[in-house]
């Protein structure tokens, strides 16, 4: 089994975002003690882990973007026609080529 890079990236981000939002809300409400940070950590773990896991599952279930074949929609299509082994760093934007 390989290391779950996506999960190990998304879940801590979700936990940090939820805990950060709770800290900002608590500081705005006037709570300045260590209890605020402890409660924010607990809420961050309780809400961020399920949200992060849900987000990872949703990202894996989503189909990747389809690369357009038309040279008018994909400016690098002509370069790939000359050299098909040319690497592409990322897919074209969905609205690329539309004015």
N, CA, C and O atoms as CSV, one atom per row, in Angstrom:
chain,resi,resn,atom,element,x,y,z
A,1,UNK,N,N,0.844,-1.177,0.000
A,1,UNK,CA,C,0.000,0.000,0.000
A,1,UNK,C,C,0.891,1.242,0.000
A,1,UNK,O,O,1.869,1.316,0.744
A,2,UNK,N,N,0.546,2.202,-0.830
A,2,UNK,CA,C,1.340,3.418,-0.933
A,2,UNK,C,C,0.902,4.438,0.111
A,2,UNK,O,O,-0.184,4.344,0.683
A,3,UNK,N,N,1.761,5.396,0.340
A,3,UNK,CA,C,1.472,6.446,1.310
A,3,UNK,C,C,0.375,7.357,0.763
A,3,UNK,O,O,0.456,7.782,-0.389
A,4,UNK,N,N,-0.647,7.666,1.560
A,4,UNK,CA,C,-1.763,8.501,1.065
A,4,UNK,C,C,-1.396,9.988,1.056
A,4,UNK,O,O,-1.751,10.726,1.976
A,5,UNK,N,N,-0.687,10.419,0.016
A,5,UNK,CA,C,-0.220,11.805,-0.050
A,5,UNK,C,C,-1.374,12.803,-0.081
A,5,UNK,O,O,-1.329,13.827,0.602
A,6,UNK,N,N,-2.409,12.508,-0.873
A,6,UNK,CA,C,-3.525,13.445,-0.974
A,6,UNK,C,C,-4.230,13.596,0.371
A,6,UNK,O,O,-4.511,14.710,0.811
A,7,UNK,N,N,-4.510,12.474,1.015
A,7,UNK,CA,C,-5.193,12.515,2.307
A,7,UNK,C,C,-4.331,13.196,3.361
A,7,UNK,O,O,-4.841,13.967,4.174
A,8,UNK,N,N,-3.033,12.921,3.356
A,8,UNK,CA,C,-2.165,13.517,4.369
A,8,UNK,C,C,-1.916,14.999,4.109
A,8,UNK,O,O,-1.364,15.692,4.964
A,9,UNK,N,N,-2.310,15.488,2.952
A,9,UNK,CA,C,-2.206,16.918,2.674
A,9,UNK,C,C,-3.517,17.631,2.962
A,9,UNK,O,O,-3.518,18.694,3.584
A,10,UNK,N,N,-4.630,17.065,2.520
A,10,UNK,CA,C,-5.930,17.734,2.613
A,10,UNK,C,C,-6.472,17.740,4.042
A,10,UNK,O,O,-7.011,18.753,4.487
A,11,UNK,N,N,-6.340,16.641,4.759
A,11,UNK,CA,C,-6.919,16.564,6.108
A,11,UNK,C,C,-6.278,17.582,7.064
A,11,UNK,O,O,-7.016,18.282,7.759
A,12,UNK,N,N,-4.941,17.700,7.134
A,12,UNK,CA,C,-4.392,18.748,8.021
A,12,UNK,C,C,-4.779,20.161,7.593
A,12,UNK,O,O,-4.955,21.038,8.439
A,13,UNK,N,N,-4.913,20.389,6.278
A,13,UNK,CA,C,-5.370,21.708,5.830
A,13,UNK,C,C,-6.789,21.989,6.317
A,13,UNK,O,O,-7.087,23.098,6.761
A,14,UNK,N,N,-7.655,20.995,6.234
A,14,UNK,CA,C,-9.035,21.176,6.691
A,14,UNK,C,C,-9.081,21.402,8.202
A,14,UNK,O,O,-9.820,22.262,8.681
A,15,UNK,N,N,-8.293,20.634,8.947
A,15,UNK,CA,C,-8.258,20.804,10.409
A,15,UNK,C,C,-7.755,22.201,10.754
A,15,UNK,O,O,-8.322,22.868,11.620
A,16,UNK,N,N,-6.698,22.646,10.085
A,16,UNK,CA,C,-6.159,23.973,10.353
A,16,UNK,C,C,-7.125,25.087,9.994
A,16,UNK,O,O,-7.214,26.091,10.701
A,17,UNK,N,N,-7.853,24.913,8.890
A,17,UNK,CA,C,-8.822,25.944,8.493
A,17,UNK,C,C,-9.964,26.046,9.494
A,17,UNK,O,O,-10.361,27.149,9.870
A,18,UNK,N,N,-10.492,24.919,9.926
A,18,UNK,CA,C,-11.598,24.943,10.888
A,18,UNK,C,C,-11.121,25.498,12.221
A,18,UNK,O,O,-11.791,26.342,12.816
A,19,UNK,N,N,-9.969,25.035,12.696
A,19,UNK,CA,C,-9.449,25.537,13.974
A,19,UNK,C,C,-9.126,27.025,13.877
A,19,UNK,O,O,-9.381,27.772,14.821
A,20,UNK,N,N,-8.574,27.461,12.761
A,20,UNK,CA,C,-8.273,28.879,12.575
A,20,UNK,C,C,-9.522,29.732,12.572
A,20,UNK,O,O,-9.535,30.825,13.138
A,21,UNK,N,N,-10.579,29.235,11.934
A,21,UNK,CA,C,-11.837,29.980,11.923
A,21,UNK,C,C,-12.414,30.093,13.337
A,21,UNK,O,O,-12.948,31.136,13.715
A,22,UNK,N,N,-12.303,29.019,14.109
A,22,UNK,CA,C,-12.803,29.061,15.495
A,22,UNK,C,C,-11.965,30.032,16.328
A,22,UNK,O,O,-12.508,30.766,17.154
A,23,UNK,N,N,-10.659,30.042,16.118
A,23,UNK,CA,C,-9.797,30.973,16.863
A,23,UNK,C,C,-10.132,32.419,16.508
A,23,UNK,O,O,-10.230,33.269,17.392
A,24,UNK,N,N,-10.307,32.698,15.225
A,24,UNK,CA,C,-10.654,34.062,14.814
A,24,UNK,C,C,-11.994,34.477,15.400
A,24,UNK,O,O,-12.145,35.598,15.886
A,25,UNK,N,N,-12.966,33.573,15.355
A,25,UNK,CA,C,-14.275,33.893,15.923
A,25,UNK,C,C,-14.176,34.110,17.431
A,25,UNK,O,O,-14.803,35.023,17.967
A,26,UNK,N,N,-13.397,33.282,18.115
A,26,UNK,CA,C,-13.248,33.433,19.562
A,26,UNK,C,C,-12.528,34.710,19.948
A,26,UNK,O,O,-12.922,35.386,20.898
A,27,UNK,N,N,-11.471,35.045,19.216
A,27,UNK,CA,C,-10.759,36.292,19.513
A,27,UNK,C,C,-11.633,37.503,19.216
A,27,UNK,O,O,-11.584,38.501,19.936
A,28,UNK,N,N,-12.431,37.415,18.157
A,28,UNK,CA,C,-13.345,38.507,17.845
A,28,UNK,C,C,-14.408,38.660,18.923
A,28,UNK,O,O,-14.839,39.773,19.222
A,29,UNK,N,N,-14.829,37.542,19.505
A,29,UNK,CA,C,-15.844,37.585,20.555
A,29,UNK,C,C,-15.273,38.022,21.902
A,29,UNK,O,O,-16.032,38.267,22.840
A,30,UNK,N,N,-13.950,38.125,22.011
A,30,UNK,CA,C,-13.366,38.626,23.246
A,30,UNK,C,C,-12.783,37.571,24.156
A,30,UNK,O,O,-12.459,37.879,25.303
A,31,UNK,N,N,-12.635,36.346,23.701
A,31,UNK,CA,C,-12.024,35.290,24.505
A,31,UNK,C,C,-10.529,35.263,24.210
A,31,UNK,O,O,-10.121,35.110,23.059
A,32,UNK,N,N,-9.712,35.412,25.258
A,32,UNK,CA,C,-8.281,35.517,25.053
A,32,UNK,C,C,-7.483,34.486,25.838
A,32,UNK,O,O,-6.255,34.576,25.867
A,33,UNK,N,N,-8.115,33.522,26.469
A,33,UNK,CA,C,-7.409,32.538,27.290
A,33,UNK,C,C,-6.946,31.332,26.491
A,33,UNK,O,O,-7.241,31.192,25.304
A,34,UNK,N,N,-6.208,30.462,27.180
A,34,UNK,CA,C,-5.718,29.251,26.541
A,34,UNK,C,C,-6.861,28.303,26.221
A,34,UNK,O,O,-6.739,27.442,25.351
A,35,UNK,N,N,-7.988,28.468,26.938
A,35,UNK,CA,C,-9.134,27.597,26.700
A,35,UNK,C,C,-9.665,27.740,25.272
A,35,UNK,O,O,-10.146,26.773,24.681
A,36,UNK,N,N,-9.572,28.950,24.728
A,36,UNK,CA,C,-10.022,29.175,23.357
A,36,UNK,C,C,-9.235,28.294,22.393
A,36,UNK,O,O,-9.813,27.679,21.496
A,37,UNK,N,N,-7.920,28.232,22.577
A,37,UNK,CA,C,-7.081,27.457,21.670
A,37,UNK,C,C,-7.298,25.961,21.856
A,37,UNK,O,O,-7.228,25.201,20.890
A,38,UNK,N,N,-7.559,25.533,23.083
A,38,UNK,CA,C,-7.849,24.119,23.323
A,38,UNK,C,C,-9.181,23.728,22.676
A,38,UNK,O,O,-9.282,22.681,22.036
A,39,UNK,N,N,-10.195,24.571,22.846
A,39,UNK,CA,C,-11.506,24.293,22.242
A,39,UNK,C,C,-11.397,24.336,20.723
A,39,UNK,O,O,-12.008,23.519,20.033
A,40,UNK,N,N,-10.628,25.277,20.201
A,40,UNK,CA,C,-10.459,25.363,18.743
A,40,UNK,C,C,-9.764,24.118,18.206
A,40,UNK,O,O,-10.121,23.633,17.132
A,41,UNK,N,N,-8.783,23.595,18.929
A,41,UNK,CA,C,-8.118,22.365,18.501
A,41,UNK,C,C,-9.058,21.175,18.474
A,41,UNK,O,O,-9.037,20.373,17.540
A,42,UNK,N,N,-9.889,21.066,19.514
A,42,UNK,CA,C,-10.851,19.958,19.577
A,42,UNK,C,C,-11.887,20.086,18.465
A,42,UNK,O,O,-12.205,19.105,17.793
A,43,UNK,N,N,-12.411,21.290,18.273
A,43,UNK,CA,C,-13.408,21.497,17.212
A,43,UNK,C,C,-12.762,21.296,15.846
A,43,UNK,O,O,-13.380,20.733,14.943
A,44,UNK,N,N,-11.521,21.754,15.692
A,44,UNK,CA,C,-10.819,21.555,14.429
A,44,UNK,C,C,-10.648,20.088,14.100
A,44,UNK,O,O,-10.862,19.682,12.958
A,45,UNK,N,N,-10.269,19.291,15.076
A,45,UNK,CA,C,-10.138,17.847,14.837
A,45,UNK,C,C,-11.489,17.189,14.594
A,45,UNK,O,O,-11.626,16.349,13.705
A,46,UNK,N,N,-12.490,17.572,15.389
A,46,UNK,CA,C,-13.806,16.933,15.274
A,46,UNK,C,C,-14.500,17.257,13.960
A,46,UNK,O,O,-15.195,16.411,13.398
A,47,UNK,N,N,-14.318,18.474,13.469
A,47,UNK,CA,C,-14.999,18.863,12.227
A,47,UNK,C,C,-14.082,18.769,11.016
A,47,UNK,O,O,-14.550,18.474,9.917
A,48,UNK,N,N,-12.779,19.013,11.191
A,48,UNK,CA,C,-11.863,19.050,10.060
A,48,UNK,C,C,-11.517,17.689,9.494
A,48,UNK,O,O,-11.376,17.544,8.280
A,49,UNK,N,N,-11.377,16.683,10.353
A,49,UNK,CA,C,-11.029,15.344,9.854
A,49,UNK,C,C,-12.141,14.777,8.982
A,49,UNK,O,O,-11.848,14.327,7.874
A,50,UNK,N,N,-13.408,14.770,9.417
A,50,UNK,CA,C,-14.446,14.257,8.515
A,50,UNK,C,C,-14.586,15.087,7.237
A,50,UNK,O,O,-14.802,14.535,6.158
A,51,UNK,N,N,-14.463,16.424,7.359
A,51,UNK,CA,C,-14.557,17.264,6.173
A,51,UNK,C,C,-13.400,16.994,5.218
A,51,UNK,O,O,-13.604,16.935,4.006
A,52,UNK,N,N,-12.193,16.830,5.746
A,52,UNK,CA,C,-11.038,16.535,4.913
A,52,UNK,C,C,-11.160,15.191,4.213
A,52,UNK,O,O,-10.844,15.076,3.029
A,53,UNK,N,N,-11.615,14.175,4.935
A,53,UNK,CA,C,-11.807,12.854,4.322
A,53,UNK,C,C,-12.894,12.892,3.261
A,53,UNK,O,O,-12.760,12.270,2.207
A,54,UNK,N,N,-13.971,13.624,3.535
A,54,UNK,CA,C,-15.031,13.767,2.534
A,54,UNK,C,C,-14.494,14.469,1.294
A,54,UNK,O,O,-14.809,14.074,0.171
A,55,UNK,N,N,-13.691,15.499,1.488
A,55,UNK,CA,C,-13.134,16.247,0.366
A,55,UNK,C,C,-12.197,15.372,-0.467
A,55,UNK,O,O,-12.218,15.448,-1.696
A,56,UNK,N,N,-11.380,14.547,0.180
A,56,UNK,CA,C,-10.481,13.650,-0.549
A,56,UNK,C,C,-11.289,12.645,-1.373
A,56,UNK,O,O,-10.967,12.398,-2.535
A,57,UNK,N,N,-12.331,12.067,-0.779
A,57,UNK,CA,C,-13.168,11.122,-1.532
A,57,UNK,C,C,-13.826,11.791,-2.716
A,57,UNK,O,O,-13.927,11.198,-3.790
A,58,UNK,N,N,-14.279,13.035,-2.532
A,58,UNK,CA,C,-14.924,13.765,-3.626
A,58,UNK,C,C,-13.923,14.077,-4.732
A,58,UNK,O,O,-14.252,13.984,-5.915
A,59,UNK,N,N,-12.693,14.449,-4.349
A,59,UNK,CA,C,-11.672,14.740,-5.351
A,59,UNK,C,C,-11.302,13.493,-6.154
A,59,UNK,O,O,-11.093,13.579,-7.364
A,60,UNK,N,N,-11.221,12.346,-5.497
A,60,UNK,CA,C,-10.875,11.111,-6.210
A,60,UNK,C,C,-12.011,10.630,-7.106
A,60,UNK,O,O,-11.765,9.997,-8.132
A,61,UNK,N,N,-13.248,10.925,-6.726
A,61,UNK,CA,C,-14.389,10.471,-7.521
A,61,UNK,C,C,-14.648,11.357,-8.735
A,61,UNK,O,O,-15.319,10.930,-9.674
A,62,UNK,N,N,-14.129,12.577,-8.732
A,62,UNK,CA,C,-14.351,13.508,-9.832
A,62,UNK,C,C,-13.491,13.114,-11.023
A,62,UNK,O,O,-12.303,12.826,-10.874
A,63,UNK,N,N,-14.093,13.103,-12.202
A,63,UNK,CA,C,-13.351,12.791,-13.419
A,63,UNK,C,C,-12.376,13.923,-13.724
A,63,UNK,O,O,-12.675,15.087,-13.457
A,64,UNK,N,N,-11.211,13.592,-14.283
A,64,UNK,CA,C,-10.271,14.658,-14.652
A,64,UNK,C,C,-10.800,15.464,-15.828
A,64,UNK,O,O,-11.662,15.004,-16.576
A,65,UNK,N,N,-10.272,16.672,-15.981
A,65,UNK,CA,C,-10.697,17.515,-17.088
A,65,UNK,C,C,-10.268,16.895,-18.405
A,65,UNK,O,O,-9.180,16.328,-18.511
A,66,UNK,N,N,-11.124,17.005,-19.403
A,66,UNK,CA,C,-10.826,16.465,-20.721
A,66,UNK,C,C,-10.054,17.520,-21.498
A,66,UNK,O,O,-10.471,18.676,-21.571
A,67,UNK,N,N,-8.936,17.121,-22.073
A,67,UNK,CA,C,-8.106,18.045,-22.841
A,67,UNK,C,C,-8.710,18.206,-24.233
A,67,UNK,O,O,-8.951,17.213,-24.920
A,68,UNK,N,N,-8.956,19.443,-24.655
A,68,UNK,CA,C,-9.533,19.649,-25.990
A,68,UNK,C,C,-8.541,19.276,-27.087
A,68,UNK,O,O,-7.330,19.411,-26.907
A,69,UNK,N,N,-9.054,18.808,-28.220
A,69,UNK,CA,C,-8.208,18.398,-29.328
A,69,UNK,C,C,-8.024,19.499,-30.359
A,69,UNK,O,O,-7.110,19.419,-31.179
A,70,UNK,N,N,-8.858,20.514,-30.340
A,70,UNK,CA,C,-8.800,21.567,-31.336
A,70,UNK,C,C,-7.657,22.531,-31.032
A,70,UNK,O,O,-7.420,22.891,-29.878
A,71,UNK,N,N,-6.947,22.948,-32.097
A,71,UNK,CA,C,-5.849,23.893,-31.892
A,71,UNK,C,C,-6.359,25.269,-31.480
A,71,UNK,O,O,-5.626,26.035,-30.854
A,72,UNK,N,N,-7.603,25.593,-31.822
A,72,UNK,CA,C,-8.140,26.882,-31.404
A,72,UNK,C,C,-8.485,26.890,-29.923
A,72,UNK,O,O,-8.468,27.946,-29.291
A,73,UNK,N,N,-8.793,25.740,-29.368
A,73,UNK,CA,C,-9.111,25.651,-27.941
A,73,UNK,C,C,-7.879,25.323,-27.103
A,73,UNK,O,O,-7.876,25.556,-25.894
A,74,UNK,N,N,-6.840,24.788,-27.727
A,74,UNK,CA,C,-5.638,24.392,-27.014
A,74,UNK,C,C,-4.432,24.926,-27.780
A,74,UNK,O,O,-4.077,24.371,-28.820
A,75,UNK,N,N,-3.796,25.987,-27.291
A,75,UNK,CA,C,-2.702,26.589,-28.045
A,75,UNK,C,C,-1.482,25.691,-28.199
A,75,UNK,O,O,-0.658,25.942,-29.079
A,76,UNK,N,N,-1.334,24.656,-27.380
A,76,UNK,CA,C,-0.175,23.778,-27.504
A,76,UNK,C,C,-0.455,22.560,-28.361
A,76,UNK,O,O,0.401,21.683,-28.474
A,77,UNK,N,N,-1.644,22.481,-28.974
A,77,UNK,CA,C,-1.979,21.320,-29.796
A,77,UNK,C,C,-1.059,21.213,-31.004
A,77,UNK,O,O,-0.675,20.106,-31.383
A,78,UNK,N,N,-0.695,22.335,-31.618
A,78,UNK,CA,C,0.182,22.275,-32.780
A,78,UNK,C,C,1.576,21.791,-32.381
A,78,UNK,O,O,2.210,21.049,-33.131
A,79,UNK,N,N,2.053,22.203,-31.210
A,79,UNK,CA,C,3.365,21.740,-30.751
A,79,UNK,C,C,3.326,20.250,-30.443
A,79,UNK,O,O,4.299,19.545,-30.712
A,80,UNK,N,N,2.231,19.758,-29.888
A,80,UNK,CA,C,2.112,18.322,-29.614
A,80,UNK,C,C,1.969,17.525,-30.899
A,80,UNK,O,O,2.376,16.364,-30.949
A,81,UNK,N,N,1.394,18.127,-31.951
A,81,UNK,CA,C,1.274,17.429,-33.224
A,81,UNK,C,C,2.660,17.196,-33.827
A,81,UNK,O,O,2.892,16.179,-34.481
A,82,UNK,N,N,3.576,18.136,-33.605
A,82,UNK,CA,C,4.938,17.974,-34.107
A,82,UNK,C,C,5.707,16.989,-33.230
A,82,UNK,O,O,6.395,16.107,-33.742
A,83,UNK,N,N,5.591,17.136,-31.913
A,83,UNK,CA,C,6.294,16.257,-30.976
A,83,UNK,C,C,5.287,15.701,-29.972
A,83,UNK,O,O,5.020,16.334,-28.951
A,84,UNK,N,N,4.717,14.506,-30.257
A,84,UNK,CA,C,3.673,13.963,-29.365
A,84,UNK,C,C,4.170,13.629,-27.961
A,84,UNK,O,O,3.360,13.508,-27.041
A,85,UNK,N,N,5.479,13.478,-27.775
A,85,UNK,CA,C,6.007,13.129,-26.453
A,85,UNK,C,C,6.187,14.353,-25.569
A,85,UNK,O,O,6.637,14.233,-24.429
A,86,UNK,N,N,5.846,15.515,-26.075
A,86,UNK,CA,C,6.003,16.755,-25.317
A,86,UNK,C,C,5.129,16.721,-24.060
A,86,UNK,O,O,3.931,16.447,-24.131
A,87,UNK,N,N,5.735,16.997,-22.936
A,87,UNK,CA,C,5.012,16.950,-21.660
A,87,UNK,C,C,4.184,18.216,-21.481
A,87,UNK,O,O,4.616,19.311,-21.841
A,88,UNK,N,N,3.014,18.055,-20.931
A,88,UNK,CA,C,2.130,19.180,-20.630
A,88,UNK,C,C,2.057,19.330,-19.117
A,88,UNK,O,O,1.776,18.355,-18.420
A,89,UNK,N,N,2.306,20.534,-18.592
A,89,UNK,CA,C,2.324,20.698,-17.142
A,89,UNK,C,C,0.948,20.614,-16.496
A,89,UNK,O,O,0.836,20.151,-15.361
A,90,UNK,N,N,-0.098,21.048,-17.188
A,90,UNK,CA,C,-1.440,21.017,-16.639
A,90,UNK,C,C,-2.427,21.124,-17.794
A,90,UNK,O,O,-2.064,21.599,-18.870
A,91,UNK,N,N,-3.677,20.688,-17.588
A,91,UNK,CA,C,-4.656,20.770,-18.686
A,91,UNK,C,C,-5.097,22.210,-18.939
A,91,UNK,O,O,-4.988,23.077,-18.072
A,92,UNK,N,N,-5.588,22.432,-20.128
A,92,UNK,CA,C,-6.075,23.765,-20.478
A,92,UNK,C,C,-7.302,24.110,-19.642
A,92,UNK,O,O,-8.027,23.219,-19.199
A,93,UNK,N,N,-7.532,25.392,-19.429
A,93,UNK,CA,C,-8.680,25.845,-18.657
A,93,UNK,C,C,-9.964,25.533,-19.431
A,93,UNK,O,O,-9.953,25.547,-20.662
A,94,UNK,N,N,-11.081,25.249,-18.727
A,94,UNK,CA,C,-12.315,24.899,-19.418
A,94,UNK,C,C,-12.826,26.008,-20.334
A,94,UNK,O,O,-13.450,25.714,-21.354
A,95,UNK,N,N,-12.578,27.269,-19.999
A,95,UNK,CA,C,-13.107,28.356,-20.806
A,95,UNK,C,C,-12.042,28.958,-21.723
A,95,UNK,O,O,-12.234,30.053,-22.251
A,96,UNK,N,N,-10.938,28.265,-21.917
A,96,UNK,CA,C,-9.870,28.774,-22.756
A,96,UNK,C,C,-10.308,28.801,-24.213
A,96,UNK,O,O,-10.855,27.818,-24.712
A,97,UNK,N,N,-10.079,29.893,-24.885
A,97,UNK,CA,C,-10.449,30.026,-26.285
A,97,UNK,C,C,-11.804,30.662,-26.485
A,97,UNK,O,O,-12.209,30.887,-27.626
A,98,UNK,N,N,-12.519,30.960,-25.417
A,98,UNK,CA,C,-13.822,31.614,-25.531
A,98,UNK,C,C,-13.648,33.086,-25.188
A,98,UNK,O,O,-13.020,33.441,-24.190
A,99,UNK,N,N,-14.208,33.919,-26.023
A,99,UNK,CA,C,-14.057,35.364,-25.802
A,99,UNK,C,C,-15.157,35.890,-24.895
A,99,UNK,O,O,-15.193,37.084,-24.597
